[in-house]
């Protein structure tokens, strides 16, 4: 039962792509709520929510690919 190193590397790439989004999303959401008087409030809030959701999707896909690589499923 050998580990598929290509799938493992692909999963780690997904996780490294999600790492900046995990910090960027909440920062943008916080910034949007602090600047509610600005015209760009809803756009920044939407981008922040999209970044958070993208981070969750990338983490899920990355862990799924890593598990597939470890267990050869």
N, CA, C and O atoms as a Tinker XYZ file with bonds, in Angstrom:
   292  protein
     1  N      0.846000   -1.174000    0.000000    73     2
     2  CA     0.000000    0.000000    0.000000    64     1     3
     3  C      0.898000    1.245000    0.000000    63     2     4     5
     4  O      1.211000    1.793000    1.057000    81     3
     5  N      1.294000    1.670000   -1.163000    73     3     6
     6  CA     2.184000    2.819000   -1.302000    64     5     7
     7  C      1.376000    4.097000   -1.454000    63     6     8     9
     8  O      0.232000    4.082000   -1.908000    81     7
     9  N      1.997000    5.203000   -1.065000    73     7    10
    10  CA     1.359000    6.504000   -1.173000    64     9    11
    11  C      1.582000    7.070000   -2.570000    63    10    12    13
    12  O      2.695000    7.025000   -3.095000    81    11
    13  N      0.534000    7.594000   -3.161000    73    11    14
    14  CA     0.629000    8.239000   -4.466000    64    13    15
    15  C      1.140000    9.664000   -4.257000    63    14    16    17
    16  O      0.385000   10.544000   -3.843000    81    15
    17  N      2.407000    9.886000   -4.540000    73    15    18
    18  CA     3.039000   11.169000   -4.254000    64    17    19
    19  C      2.526000   12.287000   -5.158000    63    18    20    21
    20  O      2.553000   13.452000   -4.763000    81    19
    21  N      2.064000   11.959000   -6.351000    73    19    22
    22  CA     1.529000   12.983000   -7.241000    64    21    23
    23  C      0.219000   13.545000   -6.694000    63    22    24    25
    24  O      0.008000   14.758000   -6.704000    81    23
    25  N     -0.660000   12.663000   -6.216000    73    23    26
    26  CA    -1.912000   13.137000   -5.629000    64    25    27
    27  C     -1.645000   13.886000   -4.327000    63    26    28    29
    28  O     -2.318000   14.873000   -4.030000    81    27
    29  N     -0.683000   13.430000   -3.563000    73    27    30
    30  CA    -0.334000   14.104000   -2.321000    64    29    31
    31  C      0.162000   15.525000   -2.601000    63    30    32    33
    32  O     -0.222000   16.463000   -1.902000    81    31
    33  N      1.005000   15.686000   -3.610000    73    31    34
    34  CA     1.495000   17.010000   -3.989000    64    33    35
    35  C      0.384000   17.914000   -4.494000    63    34    36    37
    36  O      0.366000   19.109000   -4.200000    81    35
    37  N     -0.543000   17.344000   -5.254000    73    35    38
    38  CA    -1.668000   18.126000   -5.770000    64    37    39
    39  C     -2.555000   18.611000   -4.617000    63    38    40    41
    40  O     -3.017000   19.753000   -4.624000    81    39
    41  N     -2.787000   17.753000   -3.640000    73    39    42
    42  CA    -3.588000   18.148000   -2.482000    64    41    43
    43  C     -2.915000   19.231000   -1.668000    63    42    44    45
    44  O     -3.586000   20.133000   -1.166000    81    43
    45  N     -1.599000   19.158000   -1.529000    73    43    46
    46  CA    -0.867000   20.180000   -0.789000    64    45    47
    47  C     -0.912000   21.509000   -1.540000    63    46    48    49
    48  O     -0.948000   22.567000   -0.913000    81    47
    49  N     -0.910000   21.469000   -2.867000    73    47    50
    50  CA    -1.039000   22.702000   -3.649000    64    49    51
    51  C     -2.395000   23.363000   -3.412000    63    50    52    53
    52  O     -2.481000   24.588000   -3.326000    81    51
    53  N     -3.444000   22.567000   -3.307000    73    51    54
    54  CA    -4.766000   23.113000   -3.000000    64    53    55
    55  C     -4.757000   23.771000   -1.617000    63    54    56    57
    56  O     -5.308000   24.856000   -1.433000    81    55
    57  N     -4.130000   23.104000   -0.654000    73    55    58
    58  CA    -4.095000   23.659000    0.696000    64    57    59
    59  C     -3.265000   24.936000    0.764000    63    58    60    61
    60  O     -3.617000   25.864000    1.492000    81    59
    61  N     -2.162000   24.993000    0.011000    73    59    62
    62  CA    -1.369000   26.226000    0.011000    64    61    63
    63  C     -2.097000   27.354000   -0.714000    63    62    64    65
    64  O     -1.862000   28.526000   -0.419000    81    63
    65  N     -2.967000   27.024000   -1.647000    73    63    66
    66  CA    -3.795000   28.047000   -2.280000    64    65    67
    67  C     -4.870000   28.570000   -1.347000    63    66    68    69
    68  O     -5.276000   29.728000   -1.453000    81    67
    69  N     -5.335000   27.727000   -0.436000    73    67    70
    70  CA    -6.372000   28.137000    0.505000    64    69    71
    71  C     -5.813000   28.961000    1.658000    63    70    72    73
    72  O     -6.552000   29.724000    2.280000    81    71
    73  N     -4.535000   28.824000    1.954000    73    71    74
    74  CA    -3.943000   29.506000    3.110000    64    73    75
    75  C     -4.063000   31.031000    3.029000    63    74    76    77
    76  O     -4.496000   31.640000    4.007000    81    75
    77  N     -3.702000   31.677000    1.920000    73    75    78
    78  CA    -3.874000   33.141000    1.894000    64    77    79
    79  C     -5.339000   33.568000    1.948000    63    78    80    81
    80  O     -5.662000   34.621000    2.498000    81    79
    81  N     -6.210000   32.763000    1.385000    73    79    82
    82  CA    -7.630000   33.111000    1.389000    64    81    83
    83  C     -8.216000   33.035000    2.800000    63    82    84    85
    84  O     -9.161000   33.756000    3.121000    81    83
    85  N     -7.651000   32.155000    3.648000    73    83    86
    86  CA    -8.130000   32.053000    5.024000    64    85    87
    87  C     -7.861000   33.337000    5.801000    63    86    88    89
    88  O     -8.605000   33.657000    6.729000    81    87
    89  N     -6.832000   34.068000    5.449000    73    87    90
    90  CA    -6.528000   35.323000    6.127000    64    89    91
    91  C     -7.125000   36.526000    5.397000    63    90    92    93
    92  O     -7.527000   37.501000    6.032000    81    91
    93  N     -7.181000   36.463000    4.095000    73    91    94
    94  CA    -7.678000   37.575000    3.303000    64    93    95
    95  C     -9.183000   37.765000    3.469000    63    94    96    97
    96  O     -9.650000   38.899000    3.577000    81    95
    97  N     -9.945000   36.676000    3.490000    73    95    98
    98  CA   -11.405000   36.765000    3.577000    64    97    99
    99  C    -11.899000   37.463000    4.832000    63    98   100   101
   100  O    -12.632000   38.447000    4.730000    81    99
   101  N    -11.518000   36.983000    6.022000    73    99   102
   102  CA   -11.974000   37.675000    7.239000    64   101   103
   103  C    -11.465000   39.118000    7.341000    63   102   104   105
   104  O    -12.153000   39.979000    7.889000    81   103
   105  N    -10.275000   39.379000    6.821000    73   103   106
   106  CA    -9.759000   40.754000    6.840000    64   105   107
   107  C    -10.621000   41.670000    5.976000    63   106   108   109
   108  O    -10.911000   42.802000    6.362000    81   107
   109  N    -11.026000   41.181000    4.815000    73   107   110
   110  CA   -11.884000   41.981000    3.943000    64   109   111
   111  C    -13.272000   42.184000    4.548000    63   110   112   113
   112  O    -13.850000   43.265000    4.434000    81   111
   113  N    -13.800000   41.153000    5.184000    73   111   114
   114  CA   -15.110000   41.280000    5.825000    64   113   115
   115  C    -15.046000   42.295000    6.959000    63   114   116   117
   116  O    -15.942000   43.129000    7.098000    81   115
   117  N    -13.998000   42.230000    7.766000    73   115   118
   118  CA   -13.829000   43.190000    8.852000    64   117   119
   119  C    -13.696000   44.607000    8.302000    63   118   120   121
   120  O    -14.296000   45.542000    8.833000    81   119
   121  N    -12.916000   44.763000    7.246000    73   119   122
   122  CA   -12.727000   46.070000    6.631000    64   121   123
   123  C    -14.046000   46.607000    6.079000    63   122   124   125
   124  O    -14.322000   47.802000    6.180000    81   123
   125  N    -14.849000   45.739000    5.504000    73   123   126
   126  CA   -16.132000   46.178000    4.946000    64   125   127
   127  C    -17.066000   46.664000    6.052000    63   126   128   129
   128  O    -17.785000   47.647000    5.866000    81   127
   129  N    -17.063000   45.989000    7.196000    73   127   130
   130  CA   -17.944000   46.420000    8.278000    64   129   131
   131  C    -17.425000   47.674000    8.979000    63   130   132   133
   132  O    -18.210000   48.419000    9.565000    81   131
   133  N    -16.133000   47.917000    8.929000    73   131   134
   134  CA   -15.591000   49.132000    9.521000    64   133   135
   135  C    -15.842000   50.353000    8.634000    63   134   136   137
   136  O    -15.901000   51.473000    9.142000    81   135
   137  N    -15.987000   50.165000    7.348000    73   135   138
   138  CA   -16.183000   51.272000    6.403000    64   137   139
   139  C    -17.576000   51.222000    5.783000    63   138   140   141
   140  O    -17.710000   51.239000    4.559000    81   139
   141  N    -18.597000   51.163000    6.606000    73   139   142
   142  CA   -19.956000   51.058000    6.067000    64   141   143
   143  C    -20.424000   52.335000    5.386000    63   142   144   145
   144  O    -21.364000   52.290000    4.592000    81   143
   145  N    -19.806000   53.458000    5.669000    73   143   146
   146  CA   -20.200000   54.706000    5.029000    64   145   147
   147  C    -19.662000   54.843000    3.616000    63   146   148   149
   148  O    -20.056000   55.756000    2.890000    81   147
   149  N    -18.787000   53.971000    3.223000    73   147   150
   150  CA   -18.167000   54.030000    1.908000    64   149   151
   151  C    -19.088000   53.394000    0.865000    63   150   152   153
   152  O    -19.895000   52.522000    1.189000    81   151
   153  N    -18.962000   53.834000   -0.384000    73   151   154
   154  CA   -19.784000   53.273000   -1.464000    64   153   155
   155  C    -19.364000   51.853000   -1.831000    63   154   156   157
   156  O    -20.161000   51.097000   -2.386000    81   155
   157  N    -18.115000   51.483000   -1.525000    73   155   158
   158  CA   -17.579000   50.180000   -1.904000    64   157   159
   159  C    -17.846000   49.118000   -0.845000    63   158   160   161
   160  O    -17.313000   48.013000   -0.944000    81   159
   161  N    -18.648000   49.422000    0.154000    73   159   162
   162  CA   -18.893000   48.513000    1.276000    64   161   163
   163  C    -19.395000   47.143000    0.810000    63   162   164   165
   164  O    -18.851000   46.115000    1.212000    81   163
   165  N    -20.408000   47.127000   -0.018000    73   163   166
   166  CA   -21.000000   45.847000   -0.429000    64   165   167
   167  C    -20.083000   45.049000   -1.351000    63   166   168   169
   168  O    -20.070000   43.819000   -1.304000    81   167
   169  N    -19.329000   45.732000   -2.174000    73   167   170
   170  CA   -18.391000   45.036000   -3.061000    64   169   171
   171  C    -17.283000   44.361000   -2.255000    63   170   172   173
   172  O    -16.948000   43.203000   -2.504000    81   171
   173  N    -16.721000   45.082000   -1.295000    73   171   174
   174  CA   -15.657000   44.519000   -0.456000    64   173   175
   175  C    -16.207000   43.385000    0.394000    63   174   176   177
   176  O    -15.530000   42.375000    0.585000    81   175
   177  N    -17.417000   43.534000    0.905000    73   175   178
   178  CA   -18.036000   42.475000    1.691000    64   177   179
   179  C    -18.264000   41.224000    0.836000    63   178   180   181
   180  O    -18.005000   40.108000    1.285000    81   179
   181  N    -18.739000   41.408000   -0.371000    73   179   182
   182  CA   -18.957000   40.276000   -1.273000    64   181   183
   183  C    -17.662000   39.565000   -1.622000    63   182   184   185
   184  O    -17.622000   38.336000   -1.670000    81   183
   185  N    -16.600000   40.328000   -1.868000    73   183   186
   186  CA   -15.309000   39.720000   -2.177000    64   185   187
   187  C    -14.780000   38.958000   -0.966000    63   186   188   189
   188  O    -14.200000   37.883000   -1.116000    81   187
   189  N    -14.975000   39.502000    0.227000    73   187   190
   190  CA   -14.539000   38.817000    1.439000    64   189   191
   191  C    -15.285000   37.513000    1.672000    63   190   192   193
   192  O    -14.682000   36.502000    2.035000    81   191
   193  N    -16.586000   37.535000    1.464000    73   191   194
   194  CA   -17.375000   36.314000    1.624000    64   193   195
   195  C    -16.983000   35.288000    0.571000    63   194   196   197
   196  O    -16.890000   34.096000    0.866000    81   195
   197  N    -16.755000   35.745000   -0.648000    73   195   198
   198  CA   -16.322000   34.843000   -1.718000    64   197   199
   199  C    -14.957000   34.236000   -1.405000    63   198   200   201
   200  O    -14.726000   33.058000   -1.681000    81   199
   201  N    -14.055000   35.026000   -0.833000    73   199   202
   202  CA   -12.738000   34.513000   -0.461000    64   201   203
   203  C    -12.850000   33.455000    0.638000    63   202   204   205
   204  O    -12.143000   32.447000    0.601000    81   203
   205  N    -13.734000   33.678000    1.614000    73   203   206
   206  CA   -13.931000   32.689000    2.687000    64   205   207
   207  C    -14.520000   31.389000    2.131000    63   206   208   209
   208  O    -14.074000   30.298000    2.485000    81   207
   209  N    -15.510000   31.513000    1.270000    73   207   210
   210  CA   -16.119000   30.319000    0.689000    64   209   211
   211  C    -15.125000   29.565000   -0.203000    63   210   212   213
   212  O    -15.083000   28.335000   -0.198000    81   211
   213  N    -14.333000   30.312000   -0.960000    73   211   214
   214  CA   -13.316000   29.677000   -1.813000    64   213   215
   215  C    -12.281000   28.947000   -0.966000    63   214   216   217
   216  O    -11.825000   27.865000   -1.336000    81   215
   217  N    -11.917000   29.526000    0.151000    73   215   218
   218  CA   -10.968000   28.882000    1.043000    64   217   219
   219  C    -11.524000   27.561000    1.576000    63   218   220   221
   220  O    -10.814000   26.556000    1.626000    81   219
   221  N    -12.784000   27.568000    1.969000    73   219   222
   222  CA   -13.388000   26.333000    2.486000    64   221   223
   223  C    -13.459000   25.259000    1.405000    63   222   224   225
   224  O    -13.205000   24.086000    1.679000    81   223
   225  N    -13.801000   25.650000    0.189000    73   223   226
   226  CA   -13.872000   24.687000   -0.912000    64   225   227
   227  C    -12.493000   24.115000   -1.224000    63   226   228   229
   228  O    -12.353000   22.908000   -1.424000    81   227
   229  N    -11.475000   24.975000   -1.267000    73   227   230
   230  CA   -10.120000   24.501000   -1.558000    64   229   231
   231  C     -9.594000   23.586000   -0.459000    63   230   232   233
   232  O     -8.902000   22.609000   -0.747000    81   231
   233  N     -9.913000   23.889000    0.793000    73   231   234
   234  CA    -9.489000   23.009000    1.887000    64   233   235
   235  C    -10.166000   21.654000    1.755000    63   234   236   237
   236  O     -9.513000   20.619000    1.897000    81   235
   237  N    -11.458000   21.647000    1.486000    73   235   238
   238  CA   -12.178000   20.388000    1.336000    64   237   239
   239  C    -11.605000   19.558000    0.191000    63   238   240   241
   240  O    -11.358000   18.363000    0.348000    81   239
   241  N    -11.392000   20.197000   -0.964000    73   239   242
   242  CA   -10.850000   19.469000   -2.113000    64   241   243
   243  C     -9.427000   18.987000   -1.845000    63   242   244   245
   244  O     -9.067000   17.871000   -2.221000    81   243
   245  N     -8.617000   19.828000   -1.195000    73   243   246
   246  CA    -7.240000   19.444000   -0.889000    64   245   247
   247  C     -7.175000   18.251000    0.038000    63   246   248   249
   248  O     -6.396000   17.326000   -0.195000    81   247
   249  N     -7.985000   18.256000    1.093000    73   247   250
   250  CA    -7.988000   17.117000    2.015000    64   249   251
   251  C     -8.544000   15.855000    1.352000    63   250   252   253
   252  O     -8.080000   14.746000    1.618000    81   251
   253  N     -9.527000   16.036000    0.501000    73   251   254
   254  CA   -10.095000   14.901000   -0.228000    64   253   255
   255  C     -9.049000   14.262000   -1.138000    63   254   256   257
   256  O     -8.944000   13.038000   -1.204000    81   255
   257  N     -8.274000   15.094000   -1.841000    73   255   258
   258  CA    -7.237000   14.584000   -2.744000    64   257   259
   259  C     -6.109000   13.940000   -1.942000    63   258   260   261
   260  O     -5.572000   12.911000   -2.352000    81   259
   261  N     -5.746000   14.531000   -0.810000    73   259   262
   262  CA    -4.697000   13.944000    0.029000    64   261   263
   263  C     -5.126000   12.576000    0.553000    63   262   264   265
   264  O     -4.337000   11.631000    0.548000    81   263
   265  N     -6.356000   12.472000    0.998000    73   263   266
   266  CA    -6.842000   11.170000    1.497000    64   265   267
   267  C     -6.880000   10.133000    0.376000    63   266   268   269
   268  O     -6.587000    8.959000    0.603000    81   267
   269  N     -7.235000   10.562000   -0.818000    73   267   270
   270  CA    -7.239000    9.647000   -1.953000    64   269   271
   271  C     -5.809000    9.198000   -2.267000    63   270   272   273
   272  O     -5.586000    8.045000   -2.636000    81   271
   273  N     -4.849000   10.104000   -2.121000    73   271   274
   274  CA    -3.448000    9.761000   -2.383000    64   273   275
   275  C     -2.869000    8.848000   -1.323000    63   274   276   277
   276  O     -2.064000    7.971000   -1.636000    81   275
   277  N     -3.260000    9.038000   -0.084000    73   275   278
   278  CA    -2.731000    8.203000    0.997000    64   277   279
   279  C     -3.303000    6.799000    0.945000    63   278   280   281
   280  O     -2.569000    5.818000    1.058000    81   279
   281  N     -4.602000    6.703000    0.775000    73   279   282
   282  CA    -5.254000    5.401000    0.836000    64   281   283
   283  C     -5.475000    4.749000   -0.503000    63   282   284   285
   284  O     -6.087000    3.683000   -0.564000    81   283
   285  N     -4.998000    5.349000   -1.590000    73   283   286
   286  CA    -5.118000    4.796000   -2.954000    64   285   287
   287  C     -6.542000    4.418000   -3.305000    63   286   288   289
   288  O     -6.807000    3.319000   -3.792000    81   287
   289  N     -7.441000    5.329000   -3.055000    73   287   290
   290  CA    -8.856000    5.063000   -3.341000    64   289   291
   291  C     -9.195000    5.436000   -4.752000    63   290   292
   292  O    -10.341000    5.282000   -5.173000    81   291
